[in-house]
């Protein structure tokens, strides 16, 4: 997974996984939309990524209902 911050926005990229014949087409998306202007790229277990995306969607909807505007997205640098 790669994320690039540009002056005009953010570019997200993920490696396409080898598809199994048993997998439902379109069920293993690694880049998903949270709100109209917010997206998330996930790596690792798909169930964990889906849970995080659903939680982010709930937060964005709650923000929109309370403040009557879209949720703000801010890019910050974290050093571990």
Buried (B, 14 or more C-beta within 10 A) or exposed (E): EEEEEEEEEEEBEBEEEEEEEEEEEEEBBBBBBBBEEBBBBBEEEBEEBBEBBEEBBEBBEEBBEEEEEEBEEEEEEEEE
